[in-house]
Amino acid sequence: MKLGKLLASSAAAALVASAAVAEIKIGTSLPLTGAFSIAGAKHEQGYQLCVDMINERGGINGEQLELIMSDNRSDPATAIAQYERFINVDGVNAVFGTFSSRLTFPVANILAKNGLVHPVPAGGALRIYTQGHKNIFYFQPNAAEYVGSSLQGLISDLVDEADRPKTAAVVSADDFFANAVETGFLGLKVMDPATGGEVTDLAPGYLADAGIEVVYTEKWPEEGFNDWLNLANSIKRSGAELIIALSASAEEAVQLTRALKTVRAEPKMVYYSQGTQVEFYEGTQEASEAILMHTSWHPDAPYVGELAGEPFSNADFVAEFTERNGFAPDEDAAIPFAVCQGIEQAILGAGEADNEKMGAWLAARTSSDPVRTILGAFHWDSVGLPIDKPFMVAQWNGGELQFVYPTNEFKTSPLNYPKKGW
């Protein structure tokens, strides 16, 4: 049934595309194979749905969109080459960003050099935005280094002082994004890899600010790591009451969770950088209970964006995505959809698909006149990071991903604390 709906949706999209001449070309390079392929495939779904829906509504100013998509195989050099081809061979009018900080960092240089607006769906490392590039805009709440502020706030606001975790183990993949999140938690310096200069010093770090002592740290290799049981045993022996695991993929989060369950670690709280995906729950089942992770999107968030010049809510997105694909979306599909909404609004605001004008329009957004998406409203600072947009924190409970923090954003579920086994 799901496959049938997916084929029907694809056939309908192909029919629409063949019936109209594409006049606005948009290129995107995604990791459809390789280490980031699960997230990459979902980004493809989010981009394609948005483009299809815009075309079905008459395009942008009467012009149809053509989405040119290539598989970069999760490889930075390939991603660079593909964006260069989009610009120099395909003659695209605009681009959508790729997935992951590791790919986004080098791609940002190519797009800046060629004067293209760079809407970023998933590239949160601060170093991406401190290179001095013009017309780069991040479509998530904030840089990865600042993710820890949400967990610090949750502990301070929702956990009684006497019962808060006092010690933490911080384990991380040796990955561009994971390293950036770790930097904020541990209070390290952010260094510019090109110049070796210091970007900023985040001391003392969110854990020290919260009065939590770090009793164990470890980093696993970016690729090929499989010694999860030894890592889990080391975490358990540390006696840490808070486990912070910063993985590069949902699959890594699954493997660590299974290992922690096997060794019967007993933390009060577990926080992951990955885990909102349905694949995480499918791989962990009841072991996911009470695990926290930050997120940029939740299906229940009551945001109302715009599509084709009309109101289009987050609930509309969930319904449309589910109807066309036969399964519900997660944030890896929602974020690229929001990027597409932002580029559509930029073209409309600029009056044409001119990158200089689009960039100026996006840079001029304010809190009272923002870009409106299914992730909420966006306006950006001078380096391309969103202003006044906190991360949300979600928690798996009873097989449901529940929104638990911040409590002043919209309706939340109660925090499940402390964690009671696996």
C-alpha positions in Angstrom: 0.0 0.0 0.0 2.8 2.4 0.9 4.7 1.5 -2.2 1.6 2.0 -4.3 1.0 5.5 -2.9 4.7 6.4 -3.4 4.6 5.3 -7.1 1.4 7.1 -7.7 2.8 10.3 -6.2 6.0 9.9 -8.3 3.9 9.4 -11.5 1.8 12.4 -10.7 4.8 14.5 -10.2 6.4 13.3 -13.5 3.1 14.1 -15.3 3.1 17.6 -14.0 6.8 18.1 -14.9 6.3 16.8 -18.4 3.2 19.0 -19.0 5.1 22.3 -18.3 8.3 23.8 -19.4 10.7 24.3 -16.5 11.9 27.9 -16.4 13.6 28.1 -13.0 16.3 25.5 -12.5 17.3 24.6 -8.9 20.3 22.3 -8.2 21.0 20.3 -5.1 23.6 17.7 -4.2 22.6 15.2 -1.6 24.1 12.2 0.1 21.8 9.6 -1.4 24.4 6.8 -0.8 27.2 6.5 1.7 27.3 7.4 5.4 24.5 10.0 5.3 22.2 8.3 2.9 19.2 7.9 5.3 19.0 11.6 6.0 19.9 12.4 2.4 17.0 10.4 1.0 14.6 12.2 3.3 16.0 15.6 2.2 15.2 14.5 -1.3 11.6 13.8 -0.3 11.3 17.2 1.4 12.7 19.1 -1.5 10.8 17.2 -4.1 7.4 17.5 -2.3 7.8 21.3 -2.0 8.8 21.7 -5.7 6.0 19.5 -6.8 3.4 21.4 -4.8 4.7 24.8 -6.1 4.5 23.6 -9.7 1.0 22.2 -9.1 0.0 25.7 -7.9 1.3 27.3 -11.1 4.9 27.7 -10.3 6.6 31.0 -9.2 5.3 34.0 -11.0 3.9 31.5 -13.6 7.3 29.8 -14.1 7.7 26.1 -13.4 10.5 24.8 -11.3 13.0 22.1 -12.4 14.8 20.3 -9.5 18.2 19.0 -10.6 19.4 16.5 -8.0 22.7 14.6 -7.8 24.1 12.0 -5.4 27.3 13.1 -3.8 27.8 9.7 -2.1 28.4 11.5 1.3 31.8 12.8 -0.2 32.8 16.4 0.1 34.9 16.5 -3.1 31.9 15.1 -5.1 29.5 17.6 -3.5 31.9 20.4 -4.6 32.1 19.1 -8.1 28.4 18.8 -8.4 27.6 22.3 -7.3 30.2 23.6 -9.8 28.5 21.6 -12.5 25.1 23.0 -11.5 26.5 26.5 -11.9 28.8 26.1 -14.9 27.1 23.5 -17.0 23.4 23.3 -16.0 23.1 27.0 -15.5 20.9 26.8 -12.5 19.0 29.9 -11.2 19.3 28.9 -7.5 20.4 26.0 -5.3 19.3 24.2 -2.2 21.9 23.2 0.4 23.2 19.7 1.1 23.1 17.6 4.3 25.8 17.7 7.1 28.4 20.2 8.2 31.1 18.0 6.7 29.7 18.6 3.2 28.3 22.1 3.8 31.6 23.6 4.9 33.4 23.2 1.6 30.3 23.8 -0.5 29.8 27.2 1.1 33.1 28.4 -0.4 32.0 27.4 -3.9 28.6 29.0 -3.7 30.0 32.2 -2.2 32.6 32.4 -4.9 29.9 32.2 -7.5 27.5 34.6 -5.8 24.7 32.2 -5.1 22.3 32.3 -2.2 23.1 29.4 0.1 20.1 28.2 2.1 21.5 25.6 4.5 19.2 22.8 5.7 21.7 20.8 7.8 25.1 22.3 8.4 25.2 23.7 11.9 29.0 24.0 12.7 29.8 27.7 13.6 32.9 27.6 11.4 30.6 27.5 8.3 29.2 30.9 9.2 32.4 32.7 10.3 34.2 32.4 7.0 32.8 35.8 5.9 30.5 34.5 3.2 27.6 36.7 2.0 24.1 35.3 1.4 24.3 32.2 3.5 21.2 31.4 5.6 20.7 28.6 8.1 17.3 27.0 8.3 17.6 25.6 11.8 17.5 27.3 15.2 21.2 28.0 15.8 24.8 26.9 15.4 25.7 23.4 16.7 28.0 24.9 19.3 25.0 26.4 21.0 22.8 23.3 21.1 23.8 22.6 24.7 22.0 25.7 26.0 18.7 24.0 25.5 19.7 21.0 27.6 21.1 23.3 30.3 17.8 25.2 30.3 15.7 22.1 30.5 17.7 20.8 33.5 17.5 24.2 35.2 13.8 24.7 34.5 12.3 21.2 34.8 14.4 19.2 37.3 14.4 19.9 41.0 17.9 21.2 42.1 18.4 18.4 44.6 17.7 15.8 42.0 19.7 17.1 39.0 22.5 15.1 37.5 25.9 16.0 39.1 28.2 14.1 36.7 28.3 13.6 32.9 30.0 11.4 30.3 30.4 13.0 26.9 31.1 10.7 24.0 31.2 11.8 20.4 31.8 10.8 16.9 34.9 12.5 15.3 32.5 14.3 13.0 32.3 18.0 12.0 28.8 18.4 13.5 29.3 16.2 16.6 32.6 18.0 17.4 30.8 21.3 17.2 28.1 20.3 19.7 30.8 18.9 22.0 32.7 22.2 21.9 29.7 24.0 23.5 29.1 21.4 26.1 32.7 21.2 27.2 33.6 24.9 26.8 36.3 24.5 24.1 37.6 27.0 21.6 36.2 27.1 18.1 39.1 27.3 15.6 39.1 28.3 12.0 40.5 25.3 10.1 41.6 27.5 7.2 43.7 30.1 9.2 44.2 28.3 12.5 42.8 31.3 14.3 40.4 31.4 17.1 36.7 32.0 16.2 35.4 32.1 19.7 36.0 30.6 23.2 33.0 28.9 24.7 34.5 28.4 28.2 33.4 27.3 30.7 30.8 25.4 28.7 27.2 24.5 29.3 27.9 21.6 31.6 30.1 23.6 33.9 27.5 26.4 33.8 25.0 23.9 35.0 27.3 22.7 37.9 27.8 19.3 36.2 31.2 17.6 36.4 32.5 15.8 33.3 33.9 12.5 34.5 34.4 10.7 31.2 35.0 11.7 27.6 35.7 9.6 24.5 35.7 10.1 20.7 35.1 7.3 18.2 36.3 7.3 14.6 34.2 8.9 11.9 33.9 5.7 10.0 34.1 2.0 10.7 33.7 2.0 14.5 32.0 -1.0 16.0 33.4 -1.4 19.5 30.1 -0.2 21.1 30.1 -2.6 24.0 33.5 -1.4 25.3 32.4 2.2 24.9 29.2 1.5 26.8 31.1 -0.3 29.6 33.5 2.6 30.0 30.5 5.0 30.2 28.9 2.7 32.9 32.2 2.5 34.9 32.4 6.3 35.0 29.2 6.3 37.1 28.0 9.4 35.1 24.4 10.4 35.9 24.0 12.2 32.6 25.1 10.5 29.3 25.6 12.9 26.3 26.2 11.0 23.1 26.9 13.0 20.0 26.7 10.8 17.0 26.9 11.6 13.3 23.9 9.4 12.4 20.8 7.7 13.8 22.4 4.4 13.2 25.3 5.2 15.5 22.7 6.3 18.1 21.0 2.9 17.7 24.2 0.9 18.2 25.2 2.9 21.3 21.7 2.5 22.8 21.7 -1.2 22.3 25.2 -1.4 23.9 24.1 0.7 26.9 21.1 -1.6 27.4 23.3 -4.7 27.2 25.7 -3.5 29.9 22.9 -2.1 32.0 24.1 1.4 32.4 22.1 3.4 35.0 22.1 7.1 34.2 19.4 9.5 35.4 19.3 11.3 32.0 20.4 10.5 28.4 20.8 13.1 25.7 21.6 12.4 22.0 22.4 14.7 19.1 20.6 12.2 16.8 17.5 10.1 17.4 14.4 11.9 16.2 14.1 9.6 13.2 11.7 6.7 13.0 14.7 4.5 12.2 16.0 5.2 15.7 12.9 4.0 17.4 12.6 1.0 15.1 16.2 0.0 16.1 15.8 0.6 19.8 12.1 0.0 20.7 11.6 0.2 24.5 15.3 1.1 25.0 14.5 4.5 23.6 12.3 5.3 26.6 13.1 8.8 28.2 16.0 9.5 25.8 16.2 13.2 25.0 17.5 14.9 21.8 17.3 18.4 20.4 15.2 19.0 17.3 14.3 21.7 14.9 10.9 20.3 14.1 8.0 18.5 15.7 4.8 17.3 13.9 2.6 19.0 16.5 4.3 22.4 16.3 1.5 24.9 15.4 3.6 26.9 12.9 2.0 28.5 9.8 4.3 29.2 6.9 3.6 30.1 3.3 3.5 28.2 0.0 2.7 29.7 -3.4 1.7 32.9 -1.6 -0.9 31.2 0.6 -0.8 30.1 4.2 0.6 26.6 4.6 0.8 25.1 8.1 3.0 22.5 9.6 -0.2 20.3 9.9 -0.8 20.8 6.2 2.8 19.6 5.5 2.3 16.5 7.7 -0.9 15.6 6.0 0.4 16.2 2.4 3.6 14.3 3.0 1.8 11.3 4.6 -0.8 11.2 1.8 1.7 11.3 -1.0 4.3 9.0 0.5 2.3 6.6 2.6 4.3 7.3 5.8 4.7 10.2 8.2 7.6 12.7 7.8 10.3 13.4 10.4 12.6 16.5 10.7 15.0 15.3 7.9 12.1 15.8 5.5 10.6 18.9 7.1 13.8 21.0 7.2 14.5 20.8 3.4 10.8 21.6 2.8 11.3 24.8 4.8 14.4 25.6 2.8 12.4 25.3 -0.4 9.7 27.6 1.1 12.4 30.2 1.9 13.8 30.2 -1.6 10.3 30.5 -3.1 9.6 33.5 -0.9 13.0 35.0 -1.8 12.3 34.7 -5.5 8.8 36.2 -5.0 10.3 39.0 -2.8 13.0 39.8 -5.3 10.6 39.7 -8.2 12.9 37.2 -10.1 15.3 34.4 -9.6 18.3 36.8 -9.3 20.7 35.7 -6.5 21.9 39.1 -5.6 18.3 40.4 -5.2 17.2 37.2 -3.4 20.1 37.5 -1.0 19.3 41.1 -0.2 15.7 40.3 0.3 16.5 37.5 2.7 19.0 39.6 4.6 16.4 42.3 5.1 13.9 40.0 6.9 13.0 41.1 10.5 11.0 39.7 13.4 7.9 41.5 12.1 8.5 40.6 8.5 10.2 37.2 8.4 10.4 34.2 6.1 7.5 31.9 7.2 8.0 28.2 7.1 6.7 25.0 8.7 9.7 25.4 11.1 8.4 28.8 12.1 9.6 32.3 11.3 13.1 33.1 10.3 15.3 36.2 10.1 19.1 36.1 10.3 22.0 37.9 11.8 25.0 39.2 9.7 26.7 35.8 9.5 23.5 33.9 8.5 22.4 32.4 11.8 18.7 32.7 12.9 17.9 35.3 15.5 15.8 34.4 18.6 15.0 30.9 17.6 15.7 28.3 20.4 16.2 24.6 19.8 13.3 22.3 20.9 14.0 19.3 23.0 12.1 16.1 22.4 11.9 12.8 24.3 10.9 9.3 23.3 8.1 8.0 25.6 5.9 5.0 25.0 7.1 4.9 21.3 6.1 8.5 20.8 8.5 11.4 20.2 7.1 14.1 22.6 8.0 17.8 22.7 9.1 18.6 26.2 11.0 21.9 26.1 10.9 24.9 26.1 7.6 25.1 27.8 6.8 28.6 26.7 6.9 27.8 22.9 3.6 25.7 22.7 2.0 22.8 24.4 4.4 20.3 25.9 4.4 16.8 27.4 5.8 16.3 30.9 9.5 15.4 31.2 10.1 11.7 32.0 12.8 11.9 34.6 14.8 10.2 35.9 15.3 7.5 33.3 14.2 4.1 34.7 16.4 1.5 33.0 16.4 0.4 29.4 
